[in-house]
Amino acid sequence: MMTSSHSSIKSPARPRVAVVYHFFAHYREPIVERLARSEVADFVFFGDDHDYESSIKAATFSKEVKFRFCPTKKIFRSVMWQSGVLRLSFSNQFDQIIFLGNPFWLATWVAAIVARLMGKRVLFWSHGFLSPPSGAKGMLRRIFFCLAHTHLFYGRWAKQHAISLGWDPKKLHVVANSLHFESQSSQRRKVTAEEVAELRKSLFRDPSLPVAFCSCRLQPSKRLDLLISALALLRTDGVAVNALIVGDGPCRGDLEKLARDCSIDAHFTGACYDDALLARYISASDITVSPGFVGLTAIHSMTFGVPVISHSTMGKQAPEVEAIIPGITGNFFTLGDVADLARVIGLWLSRNKGRAETSAACIAIVERFWSPTFQQEAIERAVMGYPADDLFFLRSKNMRSLGE
């Protein structure tokens, strides 16, 4: 089995880096644009022009981005082949290749092995281990991840799991995840109190009540039934809360019926891709509640200063849950426990003071750890061959300037 050592591989003064994804989702635009303008490395991006597994909108890049079409083909279920990837491993145009680390993509296995044999540095950009690996799938993932010299993990939980397996922490870089932080921050500043008040009036019978928000695909894994049931429990205790649900999916009809049966004033907007309208929806909310698991919804919400509540079982969460700091940027409840979710929502809404401080804390944690600025610098450190340093941002000029 290959090891994750890369002591014999030296990064050139200005690395030439191929970044291989199956496709680049629209929310990847800011980080790709920043890397394309990097002053320390040359990045070229390879991927398909659509997602072979879903209808997620693909990114649209400026002329500054060197993008090369690299089509994908579904073989069986989640098993995929990506044409053109193997040629990159043989090409002398690149010193390093960053692969999206998915063990079900056969081309990545072959291309990573060949790239190593050709003397290239291989990096995997992935979730890593969201929980300790076990069973046959866990063994498969451990073998696959050993193909990389260095890892770019979304979160620190993944790094801790890898360290517990004996991996070298200096080769485990936490690069987080991000959305359109700058444009969304601009939208946040444009939303007025008058607009928020008018929106609440248009959505709810009693616009003075607090609003619990969630934006996601309405599917069973999101467990929005828990949110509605928790609001029903609060209602029996005399705490009325409106619900604002953005998104569509197979569970919408059942959720709407549940809200009616529980006498919860819930507004279902359907799918929404209007960034300005989403900005008003989030700004009109008091809390975001994601009972199943929370991903980039947490980052989106906190960018607008709205705290997030989700469950506390980290092995069944997405990496972005790490943005939740209990009592500061949100809170946790016990997975699947409606009564505990109601308790946590009630406690949060009972906080009569500190809303401005909470909003500032939410925005600050996104700006510092979950923004394209942070991601760019973390990825650049990795491709330059620097040892992973979870505190580099404290010494970074870019990070020190945030919020000034």
C-alpha positions as CSV (number, residue, x, y, z in Angstrom):
1,M,0.0,0.0,0.0
2,M,1.2,3.5,-0.8
3,T,2.0,5.7,2.1
4,S,1.1,9.4,2.5
5,S,4.7,10.5,2.7
6,H,6.0,13.0,0.1
7,S,9.4,13.7,1.5
8,S,11.0,13.1,-1.8
9,I,8.8,15.5,-3.7
10,K,9.7,19.2,-3.7
11,S,7.3,22.0,-4.7
12,P,8.7,24.3,-7.4
13,A,8.9,28.0,-6.8
14,R,5.6,28.4,-8.6
15,P,3.7,25.1,-8.8
16,R,1.6,24.2,-11.8
17,V,-1.5,22.7,-10.4
18,A,-4.4,20.8,-12.1
19,V,-7.6,20.8,-10.1
20,V,-9.9,17.9,-11.1
21,Y,-13.6,17.9,-10.1
22,H,-16.5,16.0,-11.6
23,F,-18.0,19.4,-12.1
24,F,-17.8,22.8,-10.3
25,A,-21.0,23.8,-8.6
26,H,-22.1,27.5,-8.8
27,Y,-21.1,28.1,-5.2
28,R,-17.5,27.2,-6.2
29,E,-17.2,30.3,-8.4
30,P,-15.6,32.6,-5.8
31,I,-12.9,30.2,-4.7
32,V,-12.1,29.2,-8.3
33,E,-11.9,32.8,-9.4
34,R,-9.5,33.6,-6.5
35,L,-7.3,30.6,-7.2
36,A,-7.2,31.5,-10.9
37,R,-5.7,34.8,-9.9
38,S,-3.2,33.3,-7.4
39,E,0.2,35.0,-7.1
40,V,1.9,31.9,-5.9
41,A,0.7,29.0,-8.2
42,D,-0.8,28.4,-11.6
43,F,-4.1,26.6,-11.3
44,V,-6.0,25.0,-14.2
45,F,-9.4,23.5,-13.6
46,F,-10.8,20.3,-15.2
47,G,-14.4,19.1,-14.9
48,D,-17.7,18.4,-16.6
49,D,-20.2,21.2,-17.4
50,H,-22.9,19.6,-15.4
51,D,-23.4,17.3,-12.4
52,Y,-24.0,13.7,-13.4
53,E,-25.9,13.0,-10.1
54,S,-28.1,16.0,-9.6
55,S,-29.5,19.2,-11.1
56,I,-27.2,21.5,-9.1
57,K,-26.4,24.6,-11.2
58,A,-22.9,24.6,-12.6
59,A,-20.5,27.5,-12.1
60,T,-19.9,30.2,-14.7
61,F,-16.4,31.5,-14.8
62,S,-14.7,34.6,-16.1
63,K,-12.0,34.6,-18.8
64,E,-9.4,34.6,-16.1
65,V,-10.2,31.0,-15.2
66,K,-8.4,28.3,-17.2
67,F,-11.2,25.7,-17.4
68,R,-10.9,22.5,-19.5
69,F,-13.9,20.3,-20.3
70,C,-13.4,16.8,-18.8
71,P,-16.6,14.8,-19.2
72,T,-17.9,12.2,-16.7
73,K,-19.8,9.0,-17.3
74,K,-21.8,7.1,-14.8
75,I,-20.9,3.4,-14.8
76,F,-23.1,2.0,-12.0
77,R,-24.9,3.8,-9.2
78,S,-22.3,6.2,-7.7
79,V,-19.4,4.6,-9.6
80,M,-18.1,7.1,-12.2
81,W,-15.4,7.4,-14.9
82,Q,-14.0,10.7,-16.0
83,S,-12.5,11.0,-19.4
84,G,-9.2,12.8,-19.9
85,V,-8.1,12.6,-16.2
86,L,-5.4,9.9,-16.9
87,R,-3.8,12.1,-19.5
88,L,-3.1,14.7,-16.8
89,S,-1.1,12.2,-14.8
90,F,1.2,11.7,-17.8
91,S,1.4,15.4,-18.8
92,N,4.5,17.4,-18.1
93,Q,2.4,20.6,-17.9
94,F,1.6,20.0,-14.2
95,D,3.7,19.4,-11.0
96,Q,0.7,18.7,-8.8
97,I,-2.9,17.4,-9.2
98,I,-5.7,18.1,-6.8
99,F,-8.4,15.5,-7.1
100,L,-11.8,15.6,-5.5
101,G,-11.4,12.7,-3.2
102,N,-14.2,10.2,-3.9
103,P,-13.3,6.5,-3.8
104,F,-16.2,5.6,-6.2
105,W,-14.6,7.5,-9.1
106,L,-12.4,4.8,-10.7
107,A,-10.5,7.3,-12.9
108,T,-9.2,9.0,-9.7
109,W,-7.7,5.7,-8.4
110,V,-5.9,5.1,-11.7
111,A,-4.8,8.7,-12.3
112,A,-3.6,9.2,-8.7
113,I,-1.4,6.1,-8.9
114,V,0.0,7.0,-12.3
115,A,0.6,10.6,-11.1
116,R,2.6,9.4,-8.2
117,L,4.7,7.1,-10.4
118,M,5.3,10.0,-12.7
119,G,6.7,12.0,-9.8
120,K,3.8,14.3,-9.4
121,R,2.4,15.5,-6.0
122,V,-1.1,14.2,-5.4
123,L,-3.6,16.1,-3.2
124,F,-7.2,15.0,-2.3
125,W,-9.8,17.7,-1.6
126,S,-12.6,16.0,0.3
127,H,-14.7,15.7,3.4
128,G,-12.3,13.1,4.6
129,F,-13.6,10.9,7.5
130,L,-16.8,12.3,8.9
131,S,-16.7,9.4,11.4
132,P,-14.1,6.8,12.3
133,P,-13.9,4.4,9.3
134,S,-15.2,0.9,9.9
135,G,-16.2,-2.1,7.9
136,A,-15.5,-2.8,4.2
137,K,-16.3,0.8,3.1
138,G,-14.1,2.2,5.8
139,M,-11.2,0.0,4.7
140,L,-11.8,1.0,1.1
141,R,-11.7,4.7,2.0
142,R,-8.5,4.2,4.1
143,I,-6.8,2.6,1.1
144,F,-8.0,5.2,-1.3
145,F,-6.9,8.2,0.9
146,C,-3.4,6.7,1.1
147,L,-3.0,7.5,-2.6
148,A,-2.6,11.2,-1.8
149,H,0.5,12.8,-0.5
150,T,-1.5,15.6,1.2
151,H,-5.1,16.2,2.1
152,L,-7.4,19.2,1.9
153,F,-10.2,18.5,4.4
154,Y,-13.3,20.6,4.8
155,G,-13.3,20.4,8.6
156,R,-11.3,19.7,11.8
157,W,-13.3,16.6,12.8
158,A,-12.0,14.9,9.7
159,K,-8.5,15.9,10.5
160,Q,-8.9,14.5,14.1
161,H,-10.2,11.2,12.7
162,A,-7.2,10.9,10.4
163,I,-4.7,11.7,13.1
164,S,-6.3,9.0,15.3
165,L,-5.4,6.6,12.4
166,G,-1.8,7.6,12.7
167,W,-1.6,10.0,9.8
168,D,0.9,12.9,9.9
169,P,-1.0,16.0,10.9
170,K,1.4,18.2,8.9
171,K,-0.1,16.8,5.7
172,L,-3.7,17.3,6.7
173,H,-4.8,20.8,5.7
174,V,-8.2,22.2,6.8
175,V,-9.4,24.3,3.9
176,A,-13.1,24.6,5.0
177,N,-15.9,25.4,2.5
178,S,-17.4,28.7,1.2
179,L,-20.1,30.5,-0.7
180,H,-20.3,33.9,-2.3
181,F,-19.3,35.7,0.9
182,E,-18.5,39.1,-0.6
183,S,-21.7,39.4,-2.8
184,Q,-23.9,38.0,0.0
185,S,-22.4,40.5,2.5
186,S,-23.2,43.2,0.0
187,Q,-26.8,42.0,-0.2
188,R,-27.0,41.8,3.6
189,R,-26.0,45.4,4.0
190,K,-28.7,46.5,1.4
191,V,-31.6,44.8,3.2
192,T,-33.5,47.4,5.3
193,A,-35.6,47.0,8.4
194,E,-38.6,48.3,6.5
195,E,-38.1,45.6,3.8
196,V,-37.9,42.9,6.5
197,A,-41.1,44.2,8.2
198,E,-43.0,44.3,4.9
199,L,-41.9,40.8,4.0
200,R,-43.0,39.4,7.4
201,K,-46.4,41.0,6.9
202,S,-46.7,39.4,3.5
203,L,-45.8,35.9,4.7
204,F,-47.5,35.5,8.1
205,R,-50.7,36.2,9.9
206,D,-48.8,37.6,12.9
207,P,-45.6,39.1,11.7
208,S,-44.5,40.1,15.2
209,L,-43.8,36.4,16.1
210,P,-40.2,35.0,15.8
211,V,-39.4,33.1,12.6
212,A,-37.6,29.8,12.3
213,F,-36.0,29.4,8.9
214,C,-34.6,26.5,6.8
215,S,-33.5,26.4,3.2
216,C,-32.9,22.9,1.7
217,R,-34.3,20.3,-0.5
218,L,-37.4,18.9,1.1
219,Q,-36.4,15.3,1.5
220,P,-36.7,12.7,4.3
221,S,-33.0,13.1,5.4
222,K,-33.6,16.8,6.3
223,R,-36.2,15.8,9.0
224,L,-38.1,19.1,8.7
225,D,-41.0,17.2,10.3
226,L,-39.0,17.5,13.6
227,L,-39.0,21.3,13.2
228,I,-42.7,21.5,12.7
229,S,-43.4,19.1,15.6
230,A,-41.0,21.1,17.8
231,L,-42.8,24.3,17.0
232,A,-46.1,22.6,17.8
233,L,-44.7,21.6,21.3
234,L,-43.6,25.2,21.9
235,R,-47.1,26.4,20.9
236,T,-48.7,24.2,23.6
237,D,-46.4,25.9,26.0
238,G,-47.5,29.3,24.9
239,V,-44.6,30.1,22.6
240,A,-45.7,30.8,19.1
241,V,-43.2,30.7,16.2
242,N,-43.7,31.1,12.5
243,A,-41.8,28.9,10.1
244,L,-40.3,29.9,6.7
245,I,-39.2,27.0,4.6
246,V,-37.4,27.6,1.3
247,G,-37.0,24.7,-1.1
248,D,-38.9,22.0,-2.9
249,G,-38.8,18.2,-2.9
250,P,-40.8,15.0,-2.3
251,C,-41.7,15.8,1.3
252,R,-43.3,19.2,0.6
253,G,-46.9,18.1,0.6
254,D,-46.6,16.0,3.8
255,L,-44.8,18.9,5.6
256,E,-47.5,21.4,4.5
257,K,-50.2,19.1,5.8
258,L,-48.3,18.5,9.1
259,A,-48.0,22.3,9.6
260,R,-51.8,22.7,9.0
261,D,-52.6,19.9,11.4
262,C,-50.3,21.4,14.1
263,S,-51.7,24.9,13.5
264,I,-48.3,26.2,12.7
265,D,-48.1,29.3,10.4
266,A,-45.6,28.0,8.0
267,H,-44.8,29.6,4.6
268,F,-43.4,27.3,2.0
269,T,-41.8,29.4,-0.8
270,G,-40.7,26.5,-3.1
271,A,-37.3,26.5,-4.7
272,C,-35.7,29.9,-4.8
273,Y,-32.6,30.9,-6.8
274,D,-33.0,34.6,-6.5
275,D,-30.1,35.7,-4.3
276,A,-31.6,39.1,-3.4
277,L,-34.9,37.4,-2.3
278,L,-33.0,34.8,-0.3
279,A,-31.2,37.6,1.4
280,R,-34.5,39.1,2.5
281,Y,-35.8,35.7,3.6
282,I,-32.8,35.0,5.8
283,S,-32.7,38.5,7.2
284,A,-36.4,38.2,8.1
285,S,-35.6,35.2,10.3
286,D,-34.5,34.8,13.9
287,I,-33.0,31.4,13.7
288,T,-32.2,28.7,11.2
289,V,-33.1,25.2,12.2
290,S,-31.7,22.2,10.3
291,P,-32.9,19.1,12.1
292,G,-31.4,16.4,9.8
293,F,-27.9,17.6,9.0
294,V,-26.6,21.1,8.2
295,G,-24.2,21.8,5.4
296,L,-23.7,25.1,3.5
297,T,-27.1,26.2,4.8
298,A,-25.2,27.1,8.1
299,I,-22.7,29.2,6.2
300,H,-25.4,30.9,4.2
301,S,-27.4,31.7,7.3
302,M,-24.5,33.0,9.4
303,T,-23.3,35.2,6.5
304,F,-26.6,37.1,7.2
305,G,-26.0,37.1,10.9
306,V,-28.6,34.4,11.7
307,P,-27.6,31.7,14.2
308,V,-28.1,28.0,13.4
309,I,-29.5,25.0,15.4
310,S,-28.8,21.4,14.4
311,H,-28.2,18.1,16.0
312,S,-25.1,17.2,18.0
313,T,-24.2,13.8,16.5
314,M,-21.1,14.7,14.6
315,G,-20.8,11.4,12.8
316,K,-24.0,12.2,11.0
317,Q,-23.2,15.8,10.2
318,A,-21.6,17.7,7.4
319,P,-18.3,19.6,8.0
320,E,-20.0,23.0,8.1
321,V,-21.6,22.1,11.4
322,E,-18.3,23.2,12.9
323,A,-19.3,26.8,12.4
324,I,-21.9,26.4,15.2
325,I,-20.4,27.5,18.5
326,P,-23.0,26.7,21.2
327,G,-24.5,29.8,22.7
328,I,-22.6,32.1,20.3
329,T,-23.5,31.2,16.7
330,G,-26.2,28.7,17.4
331,N,-26.8,25.5,19.4
332,F,-27.3,21.8,19.3
333,F,-30.1,19.4,20.2
334,T,-30.1,15.6,20.6
335,L,-30.6,13.9,17.3
336,G,-34.2,12.9,16.6
337,D,-35.4,14.3,19.9
338,V,-38.4,16.6,19.2
339,A,-38.7,17.7,22.9
340,D,-35.0,18.6,23.0
341,L,-35.3,20.5,19.8
342,A,-38.2,22.5,21.1
343,R,-36.3,23.2,24.3
344,V,-33.2,24.5,22.4
345,I,-35.4,26.7,20.1
346,G,-37.3,28.0,23.1
347,L,-34.1,28.8,25.0
348,W,-32.6,30.6,22.0
349,L,-35.7,32.7,21.3
350,S,-35.9,33.6,25.0
351,R,-32.6,35.5,24.8
352,N,-33.9,39.1,24.8
353,K,-30.4,40.6,24.7
354,G,-27.4,40.3,22.5
355,R,-29.0,39.9,19.1
356,A,-26.5,42.4,17.6
357,E,-23.6,40.5,19.2
358,T,-24.9,37.2,18.0
359,S,-25.2,38.5,14.4
360,A,-21.7,39.9,14.6
361,A,-20.3,36.6,15.8
362,C,-22.0,34.7,13.1
363,I,-20.7,37.0,10.4
364,A,-17.2,37.0,11.9
365,I,-16.8,33.2,12.0
366,V,-17.8,32.9,8.3
367,E,-15.5,35.7,7.3
368,R,-12.6,34.2,9.2
369,F,-13.0,30.5,8.6
370,W,-15.6,29.8,5.9
371,S,-14.9,32.4,3.3
372,P,-13.1,32.2,-0.1
373,T,-10.3,34.3,1.4
374,F,-9.6,31.7,4.0
375,Q,-9.9,28.8,1.5
376,Q,-7.5,30.4,-1.0
377,E,-4.8,30.9,1.5
378,A,-5.2,27.5,3.0
379,I,-5.1,25.8,-0.4
380,E,-2.1,27.9,-1.5
381,R,-0.2,26.8,1.6
382,A,-0.9,23.2,0.8
383,V,0.3,23.4,-2.8
384,M,3.4,25.3,-1.7
385,G,4.3,22.3,0.4
386,Y,4.1,24.1,3.8
387,P,3.2,21.9,6.8
388,A,-0.4,22.1,7.8
389,D,-0.9,24.8,10.4
390,D,-4.4,25.3,11.9
391,L,-3.3,28.6,13.3
392,F,-1.8,30.1,10.2
393,F,-4.7,32.6,9.9
394,L,-3.6,34.3,13.1
395,R,-0.4,35.3,11.4
396,S,-1.9,36.0,7.9
397,K,-2.0,39.5,6.6
398,N,-5.3,38.7,4.8
399,M,-6.9,37.2,8.0
400,R,-5.7,40.1,10.2
401,S,-7.3,42.6,7.9
402,L,-10.7,41.0,8.0
403,G,-13.2,43.2,9.7
404,E,-11.0,46.3,9.6
